[in-house]
Amino acid sequence: MTQDSALITDPDWWRGAVIYQIYPRSFQDSNGDGIGDLAGIIERLPHVASLGVDAIWLSPFFTSPMLDFGYDVSDYCDVDPMFGTLSDFDALITRAHELGIKIIIDLVLSHTSDQHPWFVESRADRTNAKSDWYVWADPKLDGTPPNNWLSIFGGPAWQWDTSRQQYYLHNFLAEQPDLNFHNAEVRQELLDVARFWLDRGVDGFRLDTVNFYYCDANLSDNPALPLDQRNDNIAPAVNPYNHQEHLYDKNQPENLGFLQDLRSLLNEYDAITTVGEVGDSQRGSEIQAVYTGGGDKLHMAYDFALLGKVHPTGTRIAEVMQTAESFGQDSWGCWAYSNHDVERHGSRWQLSEAAQRTYAAILMSLRGSACIYQGEELGLLEADVAFEDLQDPYGIRFWPKFKGRDGCRTPMVWKSDNQNGGFSNAKPWLPVSAEHLAKSVETQEETSGSMLNFYRRLIAFRKNLLPLLKGSFTLLHADDTHIRFERAHNGERVLCAFNLSDQEQSFDLPTGAWTIDTKAPFTISRDGAKVTLPAWQASFAVDLSSNQGGNAYG
């Protein structure tokens, strides 16, 4: 299968796109085993299309022992039977393209499962053809690991292997050994994996832990991180991973060369994109800019600046955006509040429904692309999963101080009159939250002012304003309860203002022929140049004098 020619249009379609993340295990079960699958996704694609999104980011569906639920890959070029077959994937691509939706798949290149044939061969002895395909190291003289690197999932990042009498590196689970990107054969094999999926018609890749590909060849110790610089954006506070400055186990300069090789491959195909996950608490924005700058590496990247626990006041959002802007105008971010790895943002930041709407409007207004996570359009909060129902090894390890990621991975709720939310006819792999049932798709379809219909209006509104899609960003004002900025593109200007408080706020429009865009799903009032925002409301004003002929506001 090759790319669908009907979807090959603007090669920069990704710039300003809205991407919808699907976690396949939890979207829709089609065969009654309690686990979501590709056929179930196909069944629910009309819902995704109704949102007006441009693309789907599909979390891993590859063959895997599922110790980390697909992020431990044992075969990069096949579908795990629990999700279906390659034919099912081809059908998903075809149907999505018919609906005008592009497909971005999640490539996990930094590590594999320990059951991958490459690792099985590599660990057999020190002389086989793949002996150098993973990061192996001798112990210190006292038998301890070669350095002080730590795993994100807790404990040392080294696992002793009795066959080779060496340690191997694992930045995540011990069953997820890290590939050795210093080996040219490994790099070529992974490029071939990308080509396999490009030839099947995918429109791009989300690259898991993209800054972890290379480690320092000398395996130097990481220095300690000062107490005042530690945060829990990447690992929970109870994890000693936060105690180090990760100078040598990731973020290596050699990574840029591989990303350039990957981009050269992607350039052989039409309108392909990439979005990289940058896992770094200290230099995430800088790395994001370097990885996406210059037009020869990644198209987009995201860090954890808006995925962490720090409450996004107007001051905080301004700080994040100005930091990103300071590293270069040719870089491009992809902003998100929630995904499969973090507590849902409505719970993480303790947001009311009105606040969720206002923050959604901010997300759709920032310079960059936007990613929303399944159920976000319903206003779902984090589910409370009992310890006995936990599946996530991360949560089981650090319970109860950190409950893991299962609370954001519970099944999507399609119906309210079904104990499983219409997700499955069998017992789901994670329990459906009773609180979620009242917010089902079916229920919200029937209410014009529902969160679901709000998201539809908001995404359509964004698509109708080119400055919001591709424009520059200029901060006008920010304090903890208010942020105001301008987006501009080809002479067209949009002023975006947000009240992040329970109190009415006012501001004066700058000089220009400004008009309030009433298609935005918010309530505001204007008296001359003075605009009044009720609690948790947003305003979008268009400068008609800047419109150079083309009506972007149509």
TORLUMRO-409596 format. One record per residue: x, z, y of N, C-alpha, C in turn. Coordinates in steps of 0.001 Angstrom, whole numbers, plus 500000, padded with zeros to 6 digits. Last residue first. Layout:
N
XZYXZYXZY ...
***
This chain:
554
486274507397534183485109506645533839483852507250533461 488722508059534831487763509156534746486375508676534317 490461506123535363490739506920534175489660507952533925 490147503151536574489371504384536596489585505141535296 492659501502538329492099501788537016491381503115537028 493254501978541201492482500851540686491843501154539343 494742504385541489495291503087541896494542501917541250 493738507310542778493380506352541737493757504941542183 494133509049544807495323508675544043495035507621542996 491714509659545815492583508854546674493827508393545936 490623511355543952490183509957543953491072509084544814 491833513692542052492112513186543398491791511691543414 489788515881540252490449514579540269490633514141541716 489868519036538707489570518258539908490414516988539913 488524521264536571489363520070536591488943519223537782 488422524692535741488018523619536650489028522487536558 487054527279533650488117526349534033487550525291534952 486440530801533113486013529422533314487212528583533767 486400533656532993486760532819531850486182531407531967 484089534247535604484948534804534569485143533809533428 483886531373537871483388532606537249484368533087536173 485676530065540482485630530086539022485024531406538555 485237528106543272485027529430542700484852529319541194 487064526425545702486484526347544358486393527772543811 487051525068548891487098526295548114486366526126546784 486674522897550431487924522932549678488002524140548755 483256523052550046484337522393550760485586522370549909 482659524904547544482196524900548928483321524337549778 481691524805544159482627524379545200481940524411546557 481721526368540900481046525990542146482105525633543181 481401525817537326482128526257538519481294525882539741 481450525835533903480579526029535049481393526554536221 482525523299531518482639524585532195481720524606533402 483403520866530080482374521801529591482508523207530176 483688518095532309484339519223531648483291520261531257 482240516433533842482160516208532398482883517301531621 482693516829536497481586517591535901481431517336534408 485443517237538294484965516433537165483927517242536398 485340517452541737485303518221540492484728517346539390 487571515600543744486205515784543256486273516543541942 489621515211546627489373515821545326487875515885545002 491428513637548356490003513360548132489592513881546755 493606516080549928493308514918549093491819514757548924 495318519181549912494889517995550656494685516818549714 494127521472547321495111520927548264494547519711548984 491464523868547189492022522589546760493067522114547768 491779527349546877491544526204547754492217524962547193 490003529580544672491233528981545185490845527791546053 488708532590543162488582531392543998489962530876544363 487064534321540452488255533994541230488022532714542016 485366537044538871485298535773539589486576535567540409 486763538672535987486330538705537378486315537298537976 487932538692533575486496538967533582485919538987534994 490354535970533309489933537355533561488417537452533513 491627533531533812491881534272532580491519535743532764 490682530542534993490466531957535269490584532720533952 492477527684535763491917528508534703491858529967535141 492712524249536680492714525652537083491960526486536055 494285521236537326493698522060536275493819523527536672 494008518167538871494331519569539106493566520410538093 495336515037538367494288515961537933494790517380538161 496042511802539658496302513241539664495076514024539198 497813508756539374496546509464539196496834510955539010 500302507564539408499628507779540684498305508512540590 501001507632536660500821506357537359500005506515538643 499846510875536433500288509720535643499961508444536412 499912514431536458499896513161537185500462512048536308 498538517643536672499036516611535777498884515269536504 499140520809538084498718519422538287499347518548537209 497777524146537656498845523150537642498252521760537798 497290527591537559496832526326538138498013525356538138 496052530596536248497101529582536264496500528274536756 495473534080536220495116532766536759496322531833536626 496329536600535560494914536289535337494514534890535796 499051536804536152498583537184534826497159536742534529 499664533710537883499801535158537764499161535539536444 500657530712539357500468531467538112500606532954538382 500411527433540706500239528883540877500099529517539496 501420524891540060500987525192541422500874526686541682 503632522948538166502986524248538313502657524490539779 503183519823536915503699520530538091502930521834538254 503905517368534581503373518722534758504018519351535980 502833513948533940503818514980534264503107516306534492 500670512558531315501173512803532653502243513877532755 499282511851529043500662511395529165501356511806530457 496768513197529005497398512694527795498899512493527962 496046513835531561496087514915530581496784514486529301 496094511304532806497084512311533180497175513472532194 493810510029531544495178509672531174496220510694531630 490986511250530413491856511455531573493310511179531170 489581511089528116489104510267529225489970510389530464 490549512941526358490848511527526090490480510630527264 489399515293527392490848515071527465491181513589527315 486728514888526628487102514990528036488582514707528225 486909514998523872486475513752524505486858513737525978 487664517678523640488582516632523186488207515291523793 485345518919524694486652519132525304487637518036524915 483292518174522969483236517779524384484604517865525034 484251519401520601484006517952520655483996517451522096 484298522085521367485554521392521041485375519878521088 481514522506521671482419522659522805483723521910522549 480627522247519083480267521199520034481066521292521324 481836524632518076482105523318517491481796522209518480 480640526633519595482079526392519722482442525018519175 477429525489520895478300526151519929479768525851520195 475393524414522409476447525147523095477421525849522168 473647523289520546474370522411521478475527523122522151 473420523895517223473426524583518509474276523805519495 473724522731514790472361522822515301472271523463516685 476355522993514085475851521639514375474510521705515097 476577525633513354476984525251514704476557523832515074 475665525596510692474993526407511700475322525927513112 477549523858509469476120523548509435475359524312510519 479959525272509841479748523967510477478264523654510559 479490528845510330479686527636509534479437526362510341 479459531439511185480019530424512079480221529092511377 478637533121509233477724532938510365478205531861511331 480884533209507569479700532461507147478753532178508314 482841534916508542482968533482508802481673532717508516 482198537392507579482070537167509019482150535678509354 482888537094504920481472537223505256481233536963506735 485339534786503916485009535921504783483519535936505101 485916534001500580485357533548501849484946534782502663 488966534778498844487550535030499145487149534479500508 490887532154497399490837533295498308489377533528498659 489905530410495489491229531013495260491496532184496201 486372530958494840487500530355495559488811531109495308 484449530428492020485102531481492796486320530881493507 482628527317492525483302528335491722483884529411492632 481766525499494251480742526061493369481310527156492480 483076525677497610483216525465496171482021526043495436 482231525707500287483580525249499956483697524875498483 479902526842501060479858525412500774481208524841500403 480407529564501216480452528767502439480378527275502230 479992531083499049481314530478499167481400529516500346 477366531775499275478351532851499349479778532324499446 475406529976501490476119529890500231477246530916500294 474375529532503960473458530016502932474088529948501546 476119528353505702475934529800505817475092530368504684 478689525906505099477293526338505069477230527856505182 481433525681505471480585524532505784479114524909505879 484401527145506132482986527458505904482123526300506398 487481527057504351486652526550505432485187526829505104 489027529924502762488346528627502763487543528342504033 491951531438504316490719531508503536489922530221503705 494213531590505830494146530506504841492877530536504006 494584533745507363494308532503508088494107531333507140 495073535694505453493936535864506349493603534634507173 497472535094504180496212534742503516495018534818504456 499916535843505128499287534681505747497942534306505132 500651539376505557500880538023505077499998536998505756 500436541866506567499490541505505513499630540068505047 502671544328507229502426542910507452501603542411506281 502274546913506406502685546680507793502493545216508189 501736547443503762500609547042504605500992546746506058 503345544377502631502113545154502802502465546641502928 505513542770502096505591543628503283504299544409503566 504894541400499694506192542066499862506161543098500993 502420540285500139502550541279499070503833542075499255 503078538443502136502228539578502439502337540684501397 504681536684500628505195537269501870504405538526502221 503055535685498639504142536606498270504749537317499477 499601535512498869500831535188499586501946536172499219 497310536527497756498037535507497008499430535259497587 495192539378497555496293538653498185496940537671497218 493284540974496477492969539540496554494117538713497129 494179543543496704494006543019495347493666541531495329 494097543901499491495387543781498811495225543151497434 491616541824501109492029543054500441493326542835499668 491652540228504153491792540024502714492330541298502087 489856539361506804490449540574506237490459540417504719 490602536475508741489840537128507685490594538351507183 490708535932512212491462536224511001490567536937509996 487932533882513334488929534927513509489654535141512183 486838530662514347487063531635513287488154532624513678 485799528679515986486063529990516567486315531059515523 485645526187515023484478527042514779484632528410515429 488058525084515471486937524498516191485645525262515975 489560526428513626489743526783515034488571526266515857 489120525227511229488350526425511532488513526900512957 492412523960511078491060523955510526490361525289510737 494061523966514223494062524319512803492639524432512286 495334521537516464494375522589516157494296522748514641 497762520520518730497418520655517319496435521799517158 498633518133521186497950519377520836497597519371519363 501494517035523134500377516805522227499800518157521819 502160517505526659502515517462525254501312517073524430 501267519631529125502058518421528888502577518464527452 497958520997528630499404521125528755500099519787528522 495286520767528066495729520349529402497245520381529571 494483521869525735494203520446525904494682519913527247 495134524541526234495861523794525207495697522291525395 493130525140528123494536525123528524495351524301527534 490890525030526469491005524077527581492438524009528099 491431527201524824491372525862524237491522524800525323 491153529230526684492485528941526157492524527580525459 488386529070527048489282528816528171490692528501527686 487446529711524486487132528411525080488106528084526216 488368532324524161488813531272523241488571529890523837 486889533609526146488331533470526316488884532396525387 484356533517524986484585532844526266486073532617526500 484806535116522742484497533700522551484715532923523842 487737537158523354486296536951523271486040535465523040 490731537836521555490010537034522531488508537070522279 493177539001520490491932539745520718491087539081521804 495339537630519674495303537970521101494030538704521488 494752537469516977496100537862517391496129538318518842 492142536479516879492419537863516482493760538340517017 492538533929517867491438534722518401491601536195518079 494622532905516314494911533388517662493775534193518281 495288534038513014494481533202513910494498533785515321 498652534647512140497311535189512329496545534322513317 500431531848510706500276532937511663498828533415511707 500561529648509040501596530666508910501396531878509801 498793527620509561498693528270508250499676529428508078 498112528211513072498373527337511937498332528172510660 497436528296516612497218528770515242497718527739514246 498192527058518938497998528503518961497931529085517544 500453524457519895499428525002519005499360526502519204 501859521418521141501485522813521322500364523227520373 504598519651521047503290519619520393502833521069520315 506676518044523553506237519147522707504909518858522042 509339515950524220507886516038524078507525517143523094 511789514775526646511393515478525424509874515630525392 512405513740529069512200512765528001511872513439526671 512867515745530862511569515088530935511349514080529815 514426518859530076514443517399530120513066516779530052 514403521582530230515364520991529312515296519467529257 512382522460531848513749522552532364514767521860531480 510030522368530408510288521309531390511748521302531829 510248524753528944510251523465528248510596522325529201 510084526568531080511265526545530218511371525214529491 507550525964532016508694525706532888509996525712532097 505998526778529810506004525383530227507205525073531108 506555529539529672506784528668528515506906527216528951 505723530384532235507115530581531796507455529643530641 503006529795532159503863529135533146505326529229532737 502247531582530166502103530140529936502988529363530908 502798534039531486503489533667530250503414532164529995 501017533984533650502459534100533875503241533627532662 498566533962532357498957532819533176500451532803533441 499243535272529042498748535375530410499115534104531168 499224535289525986499482534178526908498779534351528254 500911537984524469499646537504525020499906536427526082 502930537559521716502948537779523160501698537163523782 502916536756519074501990537814519471501948538056520968 503188533120518739503579534507518541502538535488519063 502742530596519400502265530978518071502591532438517767 503943529753521626502515530035521742501893530379520391 506587529565520667506325530229521945504855530604522104 507687528429518454506683529475518237506308530205519525 507866524846518886508455526121518528507329527153518458 507632521443517878507026522649518430507840523865518003 508123517985518744508500519208518030507733520370518635 508164514386518439507600515642518943508197516806518155 509976512473517495509037512129518560508524513395519253 513503512990516825512082513263516604511243512763517770 515558510514518020515460511552516989513974511782516684 515759508856520165516419508414518930516373509452517827 514907509618522704514194508537522025514812508087520723 515932511680524254516749510503524033516080509362523302 514599514644522627515105513897523775515876512653523360 513945516182520481512999515123520850513489514282522017 515993518010520143515560517246518973514630516087519334 516175519170522681517300518393522153516844517487521008 513685520491522830514034519448523790515164518555523274 513882522313520702512783521342520744513130520180521662 516023523836521617516188523014520416515118521941520368 514771525066523828515966524242524020516171523295522829 512726526484522603512404525437523574513587524500523794 514187528300520878513235527322520372512964526182521324 516102530281520967516388529017521640515413527910521240 515040532615519684515831532720520903515916531394521669 513607532082517380513016532975518380513749532952519709 512844529228515591513917529963516247513314530789517379 511902526640513961511803528073513733512982528807514334 510238523919514752511485524576515136511300526080515006 508936521284513102508732522719513290510086523364513570 508376518036514482509219518990513793508861520421514117 506687515153513907506593516412514657507355517448513861 506777511617514261507252512837513606506976514023514527 505152508422513651505557509565514469506107510685513609 504892504848513863505083506071513083505496507197514028 504430502141514658503635503250515202503694504514514351 505673500394511865504951500349513133504246501676513423 509068500704510631507616500668510449506946500757511819 511630501067511318511351499867510522509852499672510326 511755503520512477511636502376513372511435501062512628 512298505220510375510921505157510885510717503935511761 515093504832510184514194504428509100512772504261509614 515881505956512594516191504546512329515317504014511207 515083508604512175514391507803513190514663506315512985 516969509363510247515545509339509914514777508474510898 519281509235511769519142508357510600517678508250510189 518685511247513608518865509872514084518740508880512930 518675513440511929517433513073512613517519511659513174 521382513480511202520359513179510193519051512760510854 522529514115513692522858512860513029521840512488511971 521537516665514191521146515555515064521426514213514413 522789518382512424521381518048512205520956516821513010 525246519094513291525166517949512375523726517487512135 524876521465514736524934520183515460524832518961514554 522424523751513337523770523198513375523791521819514033 520253525503512928520530524968514272521924524352514401 521354528102510617520478527012511036520955526488512383 523256529986510143522427529605509004521423528500509346 524567530564512550525262529773511534524397529348510354 523127532074514346524018531032514863524506530081513787 520854534020514783521039533050513694521843531839514179 521394537264515217521380536033516001521780534915515042 519356539673513457520518538799513576520295537703514612 517062541056513109518207541821513594519441540943513816 515002539728511906515010539760513373516234540465513944 515299540309509244515707538978509705515832538947511228 514125542690508520515431542748509195515971541386509618 510716543032509161511708542235508440513048542281509179 508772544136510681509309544969509608510425544268508838 507901542127512362508799543139512911509437543998511827 507998538912510670507321540140511118508330541208511512 509651536063512159509450536965511027508771538228511530 509146534733514605509476533983513398509234534810512150 508397536616516538507749535308516538507978534555515235 509221539221517062508681538906515737507920537586515735 512446539782518622510986539645518636510527539234517251 515230541082520388514533540871519119513039540707519350 516592541780522612516327540356522423515524540067521156 517196544435522653516257543962523668515945542475523545 519123544707520589517766545218520414516779544606521394 521153541814519929520847543030520689519377543423520570 521919540805516657521171540471517864520864541766518617 525103540347515074523897541142515307523242540705516614 526163537062513920526326538315514668525001539066514773 526528535752510612525763535803511860526064537109512594 529561534564509120528567535626509306527820535426510632 529943531165507990530326532279508868529200533296508978 530226528937506251529406530101505886529775531347506692 531343526567506871532269527669506592531544528966506223 529212524952507506529985524631506304530941525748505911 526125526239508491527552526179508798528355525967507519 523446524167507321524042525466507627525520525246507930 520769521912508039522191522179507851522491523653508079 517948522399508276518509521441507338519974521732507021 516489523970509982517172524644508880517944523677507981 514918522692511785516218523154512268517010523911511206 512531522193510476513431521068510735514802521515511222 510398523376508924511673524054509207512787523061509519 508819520327508063508877521772507914510293522273508198 507633517847509890508861518228509213509013519740509223 505098515642509492505387516964510053506559517478509232 505196512141509841505585513325509091505622514546509996 503022509213509703504043510085510251504272511297509379 501192507690508478501447507382509883502494508306510502 501373506215505193501258507357506093501678506948507499 501560504097503324500665503975504465500535505171505366 503364503902501350501994504172500910501032504226502090 505710503641502725505211502455502023503803502658501489 506014506277503496505751505250504519505182503999503875 506664507404501062505367507707501657505019506752502794 509211506254500586508158506188499568506782506396500197 510682507031502828510299505619502677509169505458501659 511070509741502251510280509347503418509808507905503288 512718509411500001511420510087499877510517509699501040 514939508277501204514167507475500254512794508087500002 515839510451502618515371509287503365514542508379502455 516643511968500430515523512431501238514981511321502135 518811510490499507517665510709498622516437511132499424 520556510690501675519981509394501330518751509548500442 521191513439501575520544512871502766519881511540502442 522438513551499066521216514312499330520466513709500511 524687512001499500523709511576498493522380512298498699 526159513470501382525539512202501797524494511726500793 526015516852501968526206515867500911525445514584501269 525144518561503835526493518046504042526830516969503003 522777519550502951522726518348503789524118517818504137 521842520896500172523100520789500897523132519483501681 518775522791500021519563521591499768520808521570500657 518102526074498946518336525157500057519209523981499645 515588527135496610516990526911496969517139525845498050 513241529040496133513293527890497034514735527649497495 513103531412494819512744530213494035512721528949494885 513489533245496756514627532980495870514373531742495020 511904531996499755511878532664498456513140532350497655 514194531134502213512828531609502010512779532343500667 516742530299502205516260530872503459514859531441503328 519054530570499832517605530369499956517147531052501234 522026529521498217521340529889499460519849529633499355 523481530977495271522923529831495999522100530348497182 526535532223493859525316532430494626524819531093495157 527746531821490476527827531661491922526496532062492543 527719531261487778528463532418488257528768532269489754 526133529341486732527304528889487487528205530041487927 524315531014485342524893529819484719526181529407485408 523414533048486997524291533398485880524936532187485229 523331533304490413522951532433489296523932532659488154 522040535291493020523069535109491993522524534271490843 521071534227496168520614534625494838521714534310493822 520823535010499628521634534533498509521096535089497193 519809536199501812519454534795501630520228534171500471 518581539568501263519647538582501425519146537166501171 515266540432502629516448540607501801517503539541502042 512579538198503433513079539543503195514283539584502268 511893535672504107510946536390503265511460537771502847 514084534770505445512874535025506235511860535827505423 517140536260504361515994535396504093514825535771504997 520335536394505997519114537002505491518025535959505286 523919536482505693522675535776506012521482536410505296 526485537484505426525393538421505724524059537747506009 528173535976502549528073536380503955526821537221504159 528317535884499739529409535333500548529336535662502036 527300538997498104527078537632498606528160537182499577 529712540850496019528576540748496932528444539322497471 532012541087494550530816540585493884529607540432494769 534329541678495851533580542813495296532267542402494647 535147539219496762535918539840495697535185541020495058 532078537345497205533261538033497708533966538730496536 531126534532495109530939535867495698532219536330496380 530928531051496072531468532134495256531182533472495916 528012529061496599529199529755497117529629530833496140 525951526196497307526509527159496352527743527814496966 523364524500498267524397525307498910524820526427497957 523078521450496322522531522671496915523683523485497491 524575519430495297523347519056496010522673520259496677 526793519611493718526964519901495143525714519576495958 525987518820491213526517520185491370526640520598492835 525024516503490238524298517119491359524804518536491639 526646515849488114526522514889489220525828515482490446 528520518857487141527532517793486951527357516968488224 530216521009487425530827519684487365529820518548487240 529278523567487155529903523221488433530458521798488477 525976523640485642527408523911485650527971523420486975 523229523867486259523686523860484868525170524182484752 522299523582488795522657524934488381523254524982486978 521677520844488967522722521414489807523199522768489295 519484520506487239520773519902486921521902520579487689 517604522009488646517842522304487229519194521735486804 517605520660491082518199521995491000518479522386489558 516411518226490353517713518234491026518378519605490880 513910518936489283514971518441488386516353518431489033 512638521997490539512900520583490794514036520119489870 512417524685490281512015523886489126512178522389489360 512953525804492650514029525922491654513668525194490360 511795523491495151511547524525494153512763524626493237 513922522920498026513011522492496968512583523725496170 514522522547501597514670523228500319513697522638499308 514149520860503719515281521787503769515548522435502417 511874519262503592513154518686503205514296519694503129 508808518747503293509591519976503201510977519581502685 506459517088505216507642516932504378508496518190504459 503153516582505472504125517661505659505291517465504696 501845513615507026502017514521505886503204515446506124 499318512314508948500672512853509031500828513827507875 497184509666509412497567510715508481499048511043508640 494613508859511820495922508677511223496272509890510357 491351507605511936492193508803511891493517508462511216 489319505745511795490159505769512980491073506976513069 487994505493509472487371506355510469488209506481511743 489765503984508007488451503405508324487755504188509431 491759505900507704491999504757508592490689504046508952 490503507548505822490877508070507138491083506933508124 490275505803503640489073506315504302489388506847505689 493023505317503020492089504215503322490882504716504106 494009507899502504494576507080503569493587506002503995 492398508513500264492326509326501482492870508546502676 493266506659498417491878506597498877491696507401500161 495857507590498035495649506250498601494232506105499148 495239510041496848495902510021498147495718508661498816 494102509142494477493280509916495412493906509916496801 496375507989493380495225507128493712494282507842494671 497906510223492889498346509294493929497222508345494326 495457512882492410496421511886491963496898511054493145 494836516361492836494384515025492483495521514146492022 495487519005493136494979518307494312494460516908493993 496449519759490709495359520563491258494730519896492483 498609517965490248497302517723489602496165518561490167 500358517017493167500115518051492176498733517849491566 501585513738493459500566514700493872500409515741492778 504984512691494073503752512721493293502846513814493840 507517512878495158506847511572495129505632511544494219 508842515273494946508472514804496279507566513578496259 508441517848492880508473516381492821507946515865494158 508522520463493602509260520098492387509256518599492132 508635522436496513508334521131495922509179520899494674 507212524781498028508261524779497003508029523544496135 504997524575499455506235524486500225507458524701499320 502967525066497667503284523682497979504521523509498822 502875527958497588501699527117497801502033525730498344 505065529229496708504819529266498156503779528208498512 504544528735494089504927530101494444504831530312495951 503824526229493024502925526918493951503276528390494192 505248524407491621504793525602490887503934526522491743 504202521069492472504837522331492841504378523439491905 503688517903493878503846518673492651504691519919492934 502231518066497225503146517546496213503167518444494975 500877518732499411500036518486498243500899517999497080 501353520493502499501856519896501248500850519847500114 498939519600505118499923520493504525500242520036503097 498470516995507205498097517437505868499216518310505309 497204516445510237498430516926509609497991517573508297 495421513667511379495396514851510534496830515162510123 494630512342514657495365512373513395495119513683512671 492918512453516834493657511222516564494272511189515180 489529513714517031490977513865516939491627512540516572 486794513867517219487482512950518119488990513062518075 485135515226515553485826516001516581486509515102517605 484306513438513673483340513806514714483983514618515832 486426513364511889486236512235512801485310512593513945 485879515712510509487109515609511299486969514491512324 483462514981509278483512516126510193484736516026511097 484284512840507649483387512599508780483341513761509772 485927514166505659486542513422506761485576513110507902 484938515436503431484734516097504724485353515345505895 485673513815501287484257514143501491483998514674502889 488449513962501484487770512687501747486291512934502054 488797516611500669489130516226502038488433514929502406 488057516372497991487260517195498888487537516877500344 490126514816497048488768514255497029487845515060497945 492235516663497317492198515454498141490815514825498174 490997520107497327491725518961496778491551517748497677 490777523709496905490528522459497608491419521342497090 489721525557494123490852525155494959490536523814495612 487717526014492322487958527022493339489111526724494273 487028524027490666488051524946490166488417526015491188 485191521980491317484716523260490817485762524168490237 485965519637492548485837519629491081485516520994490485 486292519798495277485376518760494770485118518868493268 486661521999497926486850521839496476485833520837495952 488152521806501040486951521506500255487333521270498802 490237523556502163489341522725502968488053522394502229 492296524961500963491186525720501547490194524869502325 494367523420500101493824524399499159492508524993499648 495124521923502439494307521334501359493676522341500408 494715522475505619495392523181504531494618522847503259 495014520294508280494230520631507088495137521314506082 495101520090511772495795520497510548494809520880509461 494785517466513915493990518480513221494694518835511918 495932516578517106496182516561515663495443517734515029 495662514501519803495157515753519244495228515635517724 498322513003521765497335513011520686496858514426520369 500333512790523584499050513282524070497970513329523008 501697510413521796501981511106523053500651511520523699 500956508876519669501153510298519425501336511081520713 501058506254520474499739506869520314499838508398520188 503138504532521027503204505896521567501865506610521468 502400502084520093503428502808519338503600504240519817 499064501182519948500064501734520837501124502483520028 498480500100516849498184499735518238499324500219519118 497447499941513851498730499704514502498451499188515911 495075500099512567495497501289513297496843501112513981 494755497729511283493739498071512284494166499262513125 496675497628509332496940496912510579495936497265511671 497777500301507551496549499599507923496744498949509291 500865499987505790500072500527506896498859499649507198 500497499290502254501214499284503525500303499829504607 500854500000498809500000500000500000500891500000501243 
***
